[in-house]
């Protein structure tokens, strides 16, 4: 039995597939995100350095994405031990047009206006631009007795550099993980004791993983052949020479590591 099947059988004793996984024939749905960053990779660097105050800015869609697909503008801000997240929804083509002009009628429902304006403020204030497409296939579970508990397996992590929001549904030729996966445990109250034997069996180590950083590193390692780092000074490529990305299985007890 492989590690993924071991996780499924164990977790399903205490949790069930969430509604999105349950609807998919193979129980996995595809998560697609375009991450925004500065020209110098400030968000990338802040994550690497473990700065206690940092932001994450991305456009996220699911499964097959085209110009008319509804996507989320997600802003996550971390300050010390605390963090918050906001999200606004609109068709991808409208998001592109709105971000390029940042004026006129908001293409969002009224209850999303505040989140959209906040996203727009950070994008304009820090001169953020599309940097990388990050894609993976997720199996998600929710706790039976504790619905705030969420366990996810993120597989086939892949991506590429891009400066176009409309690439959200495009191909991802740079592969980070093939056989391995990222196991995340997210909770509001306490880490579930029942999952500890599973982690011991897998030999999984707790790590703070950033899929954005992993994809940038993997794509930058290829920049001398097929890709060009989006950061001035090739910050990501210099780091990739020191820390080559390799397959591993990790888990996280925090919701802010994806």
C-alpha positions, 0 to 999 in steps of 0.5 A: 500500500502506498503512502497516499492510500495509507492516509486515505484509509486512516483519515476516513476513520475520523473524517469524510471527503469534503463536498468538492472532493466527493463530487470528483470521480477520483476524489481529487480536484485541481487547485490553480493559483497565480501568485503576485509579487514585486519585481524584486520578489519581496513576498518570496523573500519574506517567506524564505526569511520567515518574517513575522509580518508578510502577505500572500496575494493570489488569484485562485481557480479550480479544475478547468479554468477559462476567461469566464470562470469565477475565480477568487482574489485572495489576500492573506496577511500574517502578523506574528502568531495571528493571520487573516484572509479575505476573498472576493469572487469575479470572472477571470476576464473581469478581474484582469480588466479591473486590475489593469485599470483599477477604476470604474465599476467593481465586477464583484457582488456588493458583499465582496467590495471590501475584500476586492478594494483591499486586494486592489490596495495591496496590489497597487501599493506594492506594485505587485504583478503576476509571477508564477502559476502554481497548480496541484491536485487536492484530496480534502477531508473534514472532521466528522466530530470537529467540522473545523478540522481539515486534512488535505493531500496535495499531489502532483505539485507543478507550475511555471513562471507567468506574467499573465493572469489569463494563464490561470488555466494553462499548462504547467510544464515544471514538475516539483513533486511526482510521487510525493505529496504534501499533507496538511492538517488545519484546525481551529482549536487543537491538533488532533491526537488521533493523527499522530500514529499516522504521521509516525507510520509515514515518517512525516516531519513537520515543515513550513512549506510554501508551494509558491516558493517550491514552484519558483525554485523549481522553475528558476532552476530551469531558467538557464535553459527554458525559463527566465526568473521573473525577479530582478537579480535572479534571486530565486535562481541563486537560491535554487543552486543552494537548495535544490528542490526534491520530493518529500512528504511533509505536514503542517498544523497551520493553515497559512503554509499553502 
